[in-house]
Amino acid sequence: MRYRYLFIANPGAGPRDVDLEPVIGQVLGSSGAWDLRYTQHPGEAVDFARAAREEGYDRVVAAGGDGTVNEVAQGLLDCPLPLGVLPLGSGNAFARSMGVPRTLPQALTWLLSSSSRPIDVGTIDDHVFLSTAGLGIDAEVCRRFNSHGHRRGLWPYIHHSLKAVTACRPLPVDVAVNGQDARTRLAYLVAIANTPQYGYGATIAPDARPDDGQLDVCIVEDLTFWRAIVHTRRLFSGSIGQMPGVTLLKVTQMTLQCHTAPHLQIDGESVEGTIEMRVGVRPGALEVLAA
């Protein structure tokens, strides 16, 4: 079947020497009609995706990192137009979870044969996330990483992670799960996952599935620097639940109440939270192209 594609690209993502237009043209050839639009400011990808719903496109493809993918997805919620991904960011957590190949030509070829299926999206108040959201260490890593935009890649990510572990102090958080009474946690991390991984293959919620109508929550308490170093390997072996001080939960709704408004990370973007936040899931709210 010959589809009509709209590619929405973040000009700041991906290698500097990659010119998207000729690569798309070479791979797609006569397999489909396509247009390419570059974003110029935050939020514009949402507008492009919403417009695509009225412009006759069959597939909308986000070309960028998890932040770009998140924006495009916001414009496609609760409609049959599927989202595809060209992984041009740093961590590419969502693309990994959907089985998208990591190189640009392979990802484009894969798009031609991929099929559409519905997945859930998570929410924190007015924020939407496809992969993960959280407060504590991951939010601090995100804040540090994004403030050094000229240094991307795995090693800067590891560097900022170590700095965050050293700097973070436990946050008193009242956590109420699935309508139960709240329990106060002294949390170094509250990670909320729709898919299993952060970027770079670090697995924070091994059992998370984006189509089960639930979110997986990882709460880390009683953390020391050396415990974090010793157990880092568990992030890459899928055994984070075996680390002392870790609690894994499955939720459909959750309330987080903090003493002060914390920093959050939402699909790798740093945002400001509020003192009381409501977490939920919207089952099947997004059509995606997946393996």
C-alpha positions as CSV (number, residue, x, y, z in Angstrom):
1,M,0.0,0.0,0.0
2,R,1.3,3.5,-0.9
3,Y,1.1,5.9,2.1
4,R,1.4,9.6,2.4
5,Y,3.9,10.5,5.1
6,L,4.5,13.7,7.1
7,F,8.0,13.9,8.7
8,I,8.2,16.4,11.6
9,A,11.9,17.0,12.4
10,N,13.8,18.8,15.1
11,P,16.7,20.5,13.3
12,G,18.8,20.3,16.5
13,A,18.6,16.5,16.7
14,G,20.9,14.0,15.1
15,P,24.4,14.2,13.6
16,R,25.3,17.5,12.1
17,D,26.2,16.0,8.7
18,V,22.9,14.2,8.2
19,D,20.6,15.8,5.5
20,L,17.2,14.2,6.0
21,E,15.6,15.1,2.7
22,P,17.8,13.1,0.3
23,V,17.9,10.1,2.6
24,I,14.1,10.0,2.9
25,G,13.8,10.4,-0.9
26,Q,16.3,7.7,-1.6
27,V,14.8,5.1,0.8
28,L,11.1,5.9,0.2
29,G,11.5,6.3,-3.6
30,S,8.1,5.6,-5.2
31,S,6.8,3.7,-2.1
32,G,5.0,6.8,-0.8
33,A,4.4,10.5,-1.1
34,W,6.0,12.6,1.7
35,D,6.6,16.1,3.1
36,L,9.2,17.2,5.6
37,R,8.6,20.1,8.1
38,Y,11.2,21.4,10.5
39,T,10.2,22.8,13.9
40,Q,11.4,26.3,14.9
41,H,10.3,26.4,18.5
42,P,9.0,24.2,21.3
43,G,5.4,23.1,20.8
44,E,5.4,23.5,17.1
45,A,5.5,19.8,16.5
46,V,2.2,19.5,18.3
47,D,0.6,22.0,15.9
48,F,2.1,20.2,12.9
49,A,0.8,16.8,14.0
50,R,-2.7,18.2,14.7
51,A,-2.8,19.8,11.3
52,A,-1.8,16.5,9.7
53,R,-5.0,15.0,10.9
54,E,-6.9,17.4,8.5
55,E,-4.4,17.3,5.6
56,G,-4.8,13.8,4.3
57,Y,-1.7,12.2,5.7
58,D,-1.7,8.4,6.4
59,R,1.4,8.4,8.8
60,V,3.1,11.0,10.8
61,V,6.8,10.4,11.6
62,A,8.7,12.2,14.4
63,A,12.4,12.7,13.5
64,G,14.3,13.6,16.6
65,G,14.7,12.5,20.2
66,D,12.1,11.6,22.9
67,G,11.1,15.2,23.4
68,T,10.2,15.6,19.7
69,V,8.4,12.3,19.7
70,N,6.4,13.4,22.8
71,E,5.3,16.6,21.1
72,V,4.2,14.9,17.9
73,A,2.3,12.3,20.0
74,Q,0.4,15.0,21.8
75,G,-1.0,16.1,18.4
76,L,-2.1,12.6,17.5
77,L,-3.8,11.4,20.7
78,D,-7.2,9.8,20.3
79,C,-7.1,9.7,16.5
80,P,-6.4,6.8,14.1
81,L,-3.4,8.5,12.4
82,P,-0.3,6.5,13.5
83,L,3.0,7.8,14.9
84,G,6.3,6.6,13.5
85,V,9.8,7.5,14.8
86,L,13.2,8.2,13.2
87,P,15.5,8.0,16.3
88,L,17.8,11.0,16.0
89,G,18.1,11.9,19.7
90,S,20.5,10.9,22.4
91,G,18.8,8.1,24.4
92,N,15.9,7.2,22.0
93,A,14.0,5.4,24.8
94,F,10.6,5.3,22.9
95,A,12.1,4.2,19.6
96,R,13.9,1.3,21.3
97,S,10.7,0.2,23.0
98,M,8.9,0.1,19.6
99,G,11.7,-1.9,18.0
100,V,12.8,0.8,15.6
101,P,16.3,0.2,14.1
102,R,18.8,2.7,15.2
103,T,20.3,3.9,11.9
104,L,18.4,6.3,9.7
105,P,18.2,4.2,6.5
106,Q,17.3,1.1,8.4
107,A,14.6,3.0,10.3
108,L,13.1,4.4,7.1
109,T,13.1,1.0,5.5
110,W,11.4,-0.4,8.6
111,L,8.7,2.2,8.5
112,L,7.6,0.9,5.1
113,S,6.7,-2.5,6.5
114,S,5.7,-1.7,10.0
115,S,2.1,-2.0,11.2
116,S,0.0,0.1,13.5
117,R,-1.2,-0.8,17.0
118,P,-2.6,1.2,19.9
119,I,-0.6,1.9,23.1
120,D,-1.3,3.6,26.4
121,V,0.0,7.0,27.4
122,G,0.8,8.1,30.9
123,T,-0.2,11.5,32.4
124,I,1.1,13.7,35.3
125,D,-1.5,16.5,35.7
126,D,-1.4,18.1,32.2
127,H,1.8,16.4,31.0
128,V,1.7,13.4,28.8
129,F,4.5,10.8,28.6
130,L,5.1,7.8,26.4
131,S,8.1,6.2,28.1
132,T,8.9,7.5,31.5
133,A,8.4,10.4,33.9
134,G,9.7,10.9,37.4
135,L,11.2,13.0,40.2
136,G,14.4,12.7,42.2
137,I,17.6,11.4,40.6
138,D,16.3,10.9,37.1
139,A,14.9,14.5,37.0
140,E,18.2,15.8,38.2
141,V,20.1,13.8,35.6
142,C,17.7,15.2,33.0
143,R,18.1,18.8,34.2
144,R,21.9,18.5,34.1
145,F,22.0,16.7,30.8
146,N,19.7,19.2,29.1
147,S,21.6,22.2,30.4
148,H,24.8,20.9,28.6
149,G,23.2,20.4,25.2
150,H,26.5,20.6,23.4
151,R,27.7,17.4,25.1
152,R,25.5,14.5,24.2
153,G,26.0,10.7,24.2
154,L,26.4,7.9,26.7
155,W,29.5,9.1,28.6
156,P,28.1,12.6,29.3
157,Y,24.9,10.8,30.5
158,I,26.9,8.6,32.8
159,H,28.9,11.7,34.1
160,H,25.7,13.6,34.9
161,S,24.1,10.5,36.5
162,L,27.1,10.2,38.9
163,K,26.8,13.9,39.7
164,A,23.1,13.6,40.3
165,V,23.5,10.6,42.7
166,T,26.1,12.6,44.7
167,A,23.9,15.7,44.8
168,C,20.5,14.3,45.4
169,R,18.9,14.1,48.9
170,P,15.8,12.0,49.7
171,L,12.5,13.8,49.1
172,P,9.6,13.2,51.5
173,V,6.8,12.2,49.2
174,D,3.3,11.1,50.2
175,V,2.4,8.3,47.7
176,A,-1.2,7.2,47.3
177,V,-1.7,4.3,44.9
178,N,-4.9,3.1,43.2
179,G,-7.1,5.0,45.7
180,Q,-5.5,3.6,48.8
181,D,-4.3,5.7,51.8
182,A,-1.1,7.7,51.3
183,R,2.2,6.4,52.6
184,T,5.2,8.7,53.1
185,R,8.4,7.7,51.4
186,L,11.8,9.2,51.7
187,A,12.5,8.7,48.0
188,Y,15.6,9.3,46.0
189,L,13.7,8.4,42.9
190,V,10.1,7.9,41.9
191,A,10.1,6.7,38.3
192,I,6.8,6.1,36.5
193,A,7.1,4.0,33.4
194,N,4.9,3.2,30.4
195,T,7.8,1.3,28.7
196,P,10.6,-0.5,30.4
197,Q,13.6,1.8,29.6
198,Y,15.2,5.1,30.0
199,G,17.5,6.1,27.1
200,Y,20.6,4.1,26.3
201,G,19.0,0.8,27.3
202,A,18.8,1.5,31.1
203,T,15.9,-0.6,32.3
204,I,14.0,1.0,35.2
205,A,10.8,-1.0,35.0
206,P,11.4,-4.5,33.6
207,D,7.8,-5.5,33.5
208,A,6.3,-2.3,32.0
209,R,4.2,-2.8,28.9
210,P,2.7,0.0,26.9
211,D,-0.5,-1.8,26.2
212,D,-1.6,-3.3,29.5
213,G,-3.6,-0.3,30.8
214,Q,-1.2,0.2,33.7
215,L,1.9,2.1,34.7
216,D,4.9,0.6,36.5
217,V,6.4,2.6,39.3
218,C,9.9,2.2,40.7
219,I,10.6,3.9,44.1
220,V,14.1,4.0,45.4
221,E,14.7,4.6,49.1
222,D,17.7,4.1,51.4
223,L,20.3,4.8,48.8
224,T,24.0,5.5,49.2
225,F,26.5,6.5,46.6
226,W,28.3,3.1,46.8
227,R,25.1,1.2,46.7
228,A,24.2,3.1,43.5
229,I,27.6,2.3,42.0
230,V,27.5,-1.4,42.9
231,H,24.0,-1.9,41.6
232,T,24.2,0.2,38.4
233,R,24.6,-3.0,36.5
234,R,21.0,-3.9,37.4
235,L,19.8,-1.1,35.2
236,F,21.3,-2.9,32.2
237,S,20.4,-6.5,33.3
238,G,16.7,-5.9,34.0
239,S,17.1,-6.8,37.7
240,I,16.6,-3.4,39.4
241,G,13.9,-4.9,41.6
242,Q,16.6,-6.9,43.4
243,M,18.4,-3.8,44.6
244,P,18.0,-3.1,48.3
245,G,15.6,-0.2,48.9
246,V,13.7,-0.6,45.7
247,T,9.9,-1.0,45.5
248,L,8.1,-1.9,42.2
249,L,4.4,-1.2,41.8
250,K,1.7,-1.4,39.2
251,V,-0.8,1.4,39.2
252,T,-3.7,2.9,37.2
253,Q,-3.8,6.0,39.3
254,M,-1.5,7.6,41.8
255,T,-1.1,10.8,43.8
256,L,2.2,12.3,44.7
257,Q,2.4,15.1,47.3
258,C,5.6,16.8,48.1
259,H,6.6,19.5,50.6
260,T,8.0,21.7,47.8
261,A,7.4,21.6,44.1
262,P,10.0,19.2,42.6
263,H,11.8,19.1,39.2
264,L,10.3,16.4,37.0
265,Q,11.5,14.6,33.9
266,I,8.9,13.9,31.2
267,D,10.2,11.7,28.4
268,G,13.7,13.2,29.0
269,E,12.6,16.8,29.2
270,S,13.0,18.8,32.4
271,V,9.9,20.5,33.7
272,E,8.6,22.0,36.9
273,G,6.2,19.9,39.0
274,T,3.7,21.0,41.6
275,I,3.3,20.2,45.3
276,E,0.4,17.7,44.6
277,M,0.4,15.8,41.3
278,R,-2.0,13.2,39.9
279,V,-0.7,10.4,37.8
280,G,-2.9,8.4,35.5
281,V,-3.0,6.3,32.3
282,R,-5.0,6.6,29.1
283,P,-5.3,3.1,27.7
284,G,-5.0,2.8,23.9
285,A,-4.9,6.6,23.4
286,L,-2.1,6.6,20.7
287,E,-1.7,4.6,17.5
288,V,2.0,3.8,16.8
289,L,4.0,2.1,14.1
290,A,5.8,-0.8,16.0
291,A,7.5,-4.1,15.4
